[in-house]
Amino acid sequence: MPTENLTIETDAGHTLSGALELPTGLVRGAALFAHCFTCTKSSKAAVAVSRALAREGIATLRFDFTGLGGSGGEFGRAGFATDVADLVAAAHYLMERFPGDILLVGHSLGGAAVLAAGDDIGMDRVAAIATIGAPSDVPHVLERIEGDIDAIRSGEESEVCIGGRPFKLAGEFIERVENADLIAEVGRLRVPLLFLHSPTDAIVGIENAGALFEAAKHPKSFVSLEGADHLLLDERDAAFAATVIAGWATRYLPREPDWPMPADGVVVKTGHGKFGTEVHTATHRFVADEPKSYGGDDTGPTPYDLLLAALGTCTAMTMKLYADRKGWPFEGVTIHVTHERNHAEDCDHCMREEEGMEVQALHRRIEVLGEGLSEEQRERIIAIADKCPVHRTLEGRLHVHTESGA
């Protein structure tokens, strides 16, 4: 997916380092992802969920909390209140850039932070909130710290170990963590909530999800991440959580086109990335792209894929319609269509309408399925392939007219 690196100014005077995952096509909503305790915006869960949401048309911002990753400030003096303030700053950036309500997603302590940040962001702009492995008791994170917490609490700054990494903490950090009352915050929320949690989470027990779910008001949902670890280190677990959240979010960030669907024909509009383009028909929408080898993001078929697909699908439909009308034991076709750019070099009898006109070709290989078909029936079904409307259009005298539109 196209990724835009950016920075966000905080009221504390330092910047937060962010990465905005953009849909290849058009943006229909925005989301904010908060990473786990002492992680960064580059954690597997952060990347997987953000990109899954972007594939659904939801621009998703993941960022580093104060003092972590590429963000400024002191982690050791930040604490939970600073995480919430960081979320508010990031949310305001999103709301200024994208219209409509935003989705909040948080992992572990980041999940607790998005639950606590709703009121400060403004609940009239929060569409829904989803959490992964969130603790119901914020001071729970102190249990993961290896060091003299009592000494830090009394005012002595000290080095500790969290997840195998050294950090310096001050009493301010401990105080801000211990003063958080998350259950009360959740009870006040009036937005759709989704809690994802693993029953085998060895860091934040499943009882935390139970407490959050009980405190929450409807609409609320719970999804079990059976077999997953707390950090979602297995890419399959991260991908599953991402897919669930993306699917759930579409209910609250509905897919609405940015312009009226065309009554006829096709409308295309430039999206994001180098080649991303969104295609709208009267009843469908999808993305066209180029492969990564061409500098694209490979998030959709290429223009030539669509051309070949037009011929192949029209051929298959025409053949099926013909065989069905005849009442023959037809079981379908498999059609392989390829494109040859320099057909004239291999075709001695090819004629050109104009001197120097490039001659190209489409090659179509058809396998007719149906053990009960006779050889004559197979030949007649193959012959009807040349009668398909798209085939006739491509081989006819086709003119393309271009005009400027307002």
KOLDOVEX-20409 format. One line per 3 residues: number of its first residue (from 0); for each residue x, y, z of C-alpha. Coordinates in steps of 0.1 Angstrom, whole numbers, padded with zeros to 4 digits, always signed. Each point is the difference from the previous one (the first is absolute). Layout:
BEGIN
NUM = X:Y:Z; ...;
// end
This chain:
BEGIN
0 = +0000:+0000:+0000; +0012:+0036:-0005; +0016:+0012:+0032;
3 = +0004:+0037:+0009; +0025:+0008:+0027; -0009:+0031:+0021;
6 = +0005:+0018:+0033; -0026:+0014:+0024; +0006:+0029:+0024;
9 = -0011:-0005:+0036; -0010:+0025:+0026; +0030:-0011:+0020;
12 = +0023:+0015:-0026; +0014:-0031:-0017; -0010:-0020:-0031;
15 = -0015:-0034:-0005; +0013:-0022:-0029; -0029:-0014:-0020;
18 = -0006:-0022:-0030; -0033:+0004:-0019; -0011:-0031:-0020;
21 = -0021:+0012:-0029; -0024:-0020:-0021; +0011:-0005:-0036;
24 = -0034:+0013:-0011; -0021:+0026:+0017; -0003:+0008:+0037;
27 = -0034:-0007:+0015; +0011:+0004:+0037; +0029:+0004:+0024;
30 = +0013:-0020:+0029; +0026:+0004:+0027; +0021:-0029:+0014;
33 = +0017:+0001:+0034; +0028:-0026:+0005; +0007:-0021:+0031;
36 = +0021:+0009:+0031; +0036:+0009:-0010; -0006:-0012:-0036;
39 = +0001:+0023:-0030; -0021:+0008:-0030; +0020:-0027:-0018;
42 = -0013:-0030:+0021; -0016:-0028:-0020; -0034:+0007:+0014;
45 = +0002:+0037:-0009; +0011:-0006:-0035; -0024:-0029:-0007;
48 = -0031:+0018:+0013; +0008:+0033:-0016; +0006:-0015:-0034;
51 = -0031:-0022:+0003; -0021:+0031:+0007; +0016:+0019:-0029;
54 = -0010:-0029:-0023; -0036:+0007:+0010; +0003:+0036:-0009;
57 = +0008:+0013:+0035; +0031:+0022:+0003; +0017:-0011:+0032;
60 = +0026:+0019:+0020; +0024:-0019:+0023; +0024:+0020:+0020;
63 = +0027:-0003:+0028; -0010:+0011:+0034; +0021:+0026:+0018;
66 = +0036:-0011:+0005; -0003:-0032:-0021; +0011:-0007:-0036;
69 = +0004:+0032:-0019; -0020:+0022:+0023; +0014:+0027:+0023;
72 = -0005:+0005:+0037; +0009:-0021:+0030; -0016:-0034:+0004;
75 = +0011:-0003:+0036; -0021:+0031:+0010; -0029:-0006:-0024;
78 = -0024:-0026:+0015; -0035:-0008:-0010; -0013:+0035:+0000;
81 = +0026:+0010:-0025; -0010:-0029:-0022; -0036:+0013:+0000;
84 = +0012:+0035:-0008; +0021:-0014:-0029; -0031:-0018:-0013;
87 = -0020:+0032:+0001; +0027:+0019:-0020; +0001:-0028:-0026;
90 = -0038:-0002:-0002; -0003:+0038:-0005; +0025:-0003:-0029;
93 = -0022:-0027:-0016; -0032:+0020:+0006; +0015:+0031:-0017;
96 = +0011:-0020:-0030; -0029:-0024:-0005; -0037:+0009:+0004;
99 = -0024:-0022:+0019; +0004:-0021:+0032; +0031:-0020:+0007;
102 = +0006:-0035:+0013; +0023:-0006:+0030; +0020:-0032:+0003;
105 = +0024:-0009:+0028; +0023:-0030:+0009; +0007:-0009:+0036;
108 = +0006:+0033:+0020; -0008:+0018:-0033; -0034:-0016:+0002;
111 = -0005:+0014:+0035; +0012:+0034:-0013; -0026:+0001:-0028;
114 = -0028:-0009:+0024; +0011:+0028:+0023; +0006:+0026:-0027;
117 = -0035:+0000:-0015; -0014:+0029:+0021; +0031:+0021:-0005;
120 = -0001:-0005:-0038; -0037:+0007:-0001; -0025:-0028:-0001;
123 = -0019:+0017:-0028; +0029:-0008:-0023; +0007:-0035:+0011;
126 = -0018:-0026:-0021; +0011:-0031:+0019; +0028:-0015:+0022;
129 = +0018:-0033:-0003; +0026:-0015:+0024; +0024:-0029:-0002;
132 = +0012:-0016:+0033; -0008:+0031:+0020; +0003:+0000:+0038;
135 = -0030:+0010:+0021; +0023:+0013:+0027; +0026:+0025:-0012;
138 = +0023:-0004:+0030; +0003:-0036:-0013; +0029:+0012:-0021;
141 = +0021:+0006:+0031; +0002:-0038:+0005; +0020:-0002:-0033;
144 = +0027:+0023:+0013; +0031:-0015:+0015; +0015:+0025:+0025;
147 = -0005:+0018:+0033; -0035:+0015:-0005; -0003:+0011:+0036;
150 = +0032:+0021:-0004; -0013:+0016:-0031; -0033:+0007:+0016;
153 = +0018:+0018:+0028; +0015:+0024:-0025; +0033:-0017:-0010;
156 = +0005:-0004:-0038; +0013:-0034:-0007; +0008:-0024:-0029;
159 = -0023:-0029:-0005; -0004:-0028:-0024; -0032:-0004:-0021;
162 = -0003:-0029:-0024; +0038:-0004:+0000; +0007:+0036:-0008;
165 = +0014:+0027:+0024; -0020:+0031:+0008; +0003:+0028:+0025;
168 = -0031:+0007:+0020; -0010:+0029:+0023; -0026:+0001:+0027;
171 = -0022:+0021:-0023; -0003:-0030:-0023; -0012:-0023:+0028;
174 = -0025:+0026:+0013; -0016:+0005:-0034; -0004:-0038:-0005;
177 = -0014:-0007:+0035; -0026:+0028:-0003; -0018:-0014:-0030;
180 = -0035:-0015:+0005; -0007:-0017:-0033; -0032:-0019:+0010;
183 = -0017:+0033:+0008; +0012:+0014:-0033; -0015:-0030:-0019;
186 = -0033:+0003:+0018; -0004:+0036:-0013; +0006:-0009:-0036;
189 = -0029:+0001:-0024; +0016:-0013:-0032; +0002:-0035:-0015;
192 = +0028:-0020:+0017; +0019:-0031:-0011; +0022:-0020:+0024;
195 = +0025:-0025:-0015; +0019:-0021:+0025; +0019:-0033:+0001;
198 = -0011:-0025:+0028; +0036:-0011:+0001; +0014:+0035:+0004;
201 = +0028:-0004:+0027; +0005:+0037:+0005; -0035:+0015:+0002;
204 = -0024:-0028:+0011; -0033:-0006:-0017; -0018:+0012:+0031;
207 = +0009:+0035:-0010; -0021:-0003:-0032; -0029:-0013:+0022;
210 = +0002:+0030:+0023; +0001:+0025:-0029; -0028:-0018:-0018;
213 = -0022:+0000:+0031; +0006:+0037:+0006; -0007:+0010:-0036;
216 = -0034:+0010:-0014; -0016:-0015:-0031; +0008:-0002:-0029;
219 = +0030:-0021:+0011; +0017:-0031:-0014; +0027:-0024:+0011;
222 = +0023:-0022:-0022; +0022:-0027:+0013; +0036:-0001:-0014;
225 = +0004:-0036:+0009; +0036:-0012:+0001; +0015:+0035:-0005;
228 = +0027:+0015:+0022; -0004:+0035:+0015; +0022:+0018:-0026;
231 = -0015:-0019:-0030; +0035:-0010:-0011; -0014:-0027:-0023;
234 = -0009:+0018:-0032; -0031:-0022:-0005; -0014:+0012:+0034;
237 = +0007:+0037:-0009; -0016:-0005:-0034; -0031:-0016:+0015;
240 = -0004:+0028:+0026; +0005:+0025:-0028; -0026:-0016:-0023;
243 = -0026:-0002:+0028; +0004:+0037:+0010; -0001:+0011:-0036;
246 = -0032:-0020:-0007; -0016:+0013:+0032; +0010:+0036:-0007;
249 = -0018:+0001:-0033; -0034:+0000:+0018; +0010:+0032:+0018;
252 = +0019:+0016:-0028; -0023:-0008:-0029; +0013:-0003:-0035;
255 = -0015:+0031:-0017; +0014:+0012:-0034; +0015:+0035:-0002;
258 = -0021:+0007:-0031; -0033:-0015:-0014; +0003:-0034:-0015;
261 = -0002:+0002:-0039; -0033:-0008:-0016; +0019:-0016:-0028;
264 = +0036:-0007:-0010; +0029:+0001:+0025; +0014:+0029:+0020;
267 = +0036:-0001:+0012; +0018:+0023:+0024; +0037:+0003:+0011;
270 = +0006:-0014:+0034; +0033:-0003:+0020; +0034:-0015:-0006;
273 = +0016:+0003:-0034; -0027:-0017:-0021; -0029:-0007:+0023;
276 = -0033:+0007:-0018; -0035:-0006:+0012; -0026:-0013:-0025;
279 = -0038:+0005:+0005; -0027:-0017:-0021; -0037:+0005:+0006;
282 = +0000:-0026:+0028; +0036:-0009:+0008; +0033:+0016:+0010;
285 = +0036:-0014:+0000; +0036:+0011:-0003; +0024:-0003:-0030;
288 = +0037:+0001:+0006; +0034:-0011:-0014; +0023:-0027:+0014;
291 = +0028:+0009:+0023; +0025:-0007:-0028; -0014:+0030:-0018;
294 = +0000:+0022:+0031; -0036:-0006:+0010; -0015:-0015:+0032;
297 = -0015:-0031:-0017; -0033:+0005:+0017; -0022:-0006:-0030;
300 = +0000:-0012:-0036; +0019:+0020:-0026; -0017:+0018:-0029;
303 = +0011:-0029:-0023; -0012:-0025:+0025; -0034:+0017:-0003;
306 = +0001:-0001:-0038; +0008:-0037:-0001; -0026:-0007:+0027;
309 = -0026:+0019:-0021; +0006:-0023:-0030; +0003:-0032:+0022;
312 = -0031:+0006:+0020; -0021:+0010:-0029; +0012:-0031:-0019;
315 = -0009:-0023:+0029; -0035:+0016:+0005; -0007:-0003:-0038;
318 = +0010:-0036:-0001; -0020:-0010:+0030; -0031:+0018:-0012;
321 = +0003:-0018:-0034; +0005:-0035:+0015; -0028:+0005:+0026;
324 = -0024:+0010:-0028; +0009:-0032:-0018; -0005:-0021:+0031;
327 = +0034:-0016:-0004; +0019:-0016:+0030; +0023:+0031:+0003;
330 = +0019:+0003:+0033; +0019:+0033:-0006; +0031:+0012:-0017;
333 = +0035:+0010:+0011; +0014:+0029:-0022; +0036:+0013:+0001;
336 = +0004:+0034:-0018; +0034:+0015:-0006; +0012:+0032:-0017;
339 = +0027:+0003:-0027; +0013:+0035:-0007; +0020:-0006:-0032;
342 = -0022:-0024:-0019; +0010:+0014:-0034; +0035:-0014:+0003;
345 = -0014:-0035:+0001; -0029:+0004:-0024; +0009:+0003:-0037;
348 = -0036:+0004:-0012; -0010:+0027:+0025; -0014:+0031:-0017;
351 = +0003:+0035:+0013; -0026:+0027:-0005; +0027:+0027:+0001;
354 = +0037:-0001:-0007; +0019:-0005:+0032; -0030:-0011:+0021;
357 = +0010:-0023:+0028; -0016:-0034:-0002; -0008:-0018:+0033;
360 = -0018:-0032:+0008; -0020:-0017:+0027; +0004:-0038:+0002;
363 = -0028:-0020:+0015; +0003:-0037:+0010; -0033:-0017:+0008;
366 = -0006:-0033:+0019; -0036:-0011:-0003; -0012:-0021:+0030;
369 = -0027:-0027:-0002; +0007:-0037:-0004; -0034:-0006:-0017;
372 = +0007:+0025:-0028; +0006:-0014:-0035; +0029:+0012:-0021;
375 = -0024:+0019:-0023; -0016:+0017:+0030; +0034:+0010:+0013;
378 = +0010:+0015:-0034; -0032:+0020:-0002; +0005:+0013:+0035;
381 = +0035:+0011:-0009; -0012:+0016:-0032; -0025:+0021:+0019;
384 = +0028:+0016:+0019; +0007:+0024:-0029; -0036:+0012:+0002;
387 = +0004:+0015:+0035; -0008:+0038:+0001; +0034:+0010:+0014;
390 = +0018:-0020:-0027; -0020:+0018:-0027; +0007:+0033:+0015;
393 = +0038:-0006:+0002; +0001:-0013:-0036; -0024:+0026:-0014;
396 = +0007:+0036:-0010; +0004:+0015:+0035; +0004:+0037:+0004;
399 = +0008:+0017:+0034; -0012:+0036:+0003; +0014:+0023:+0027;
402 = -0014:+0032:+0013; +0007:+0023:+0029; -0025:-0003:+0029;
405 = -0008:+0024:+0028;
// end
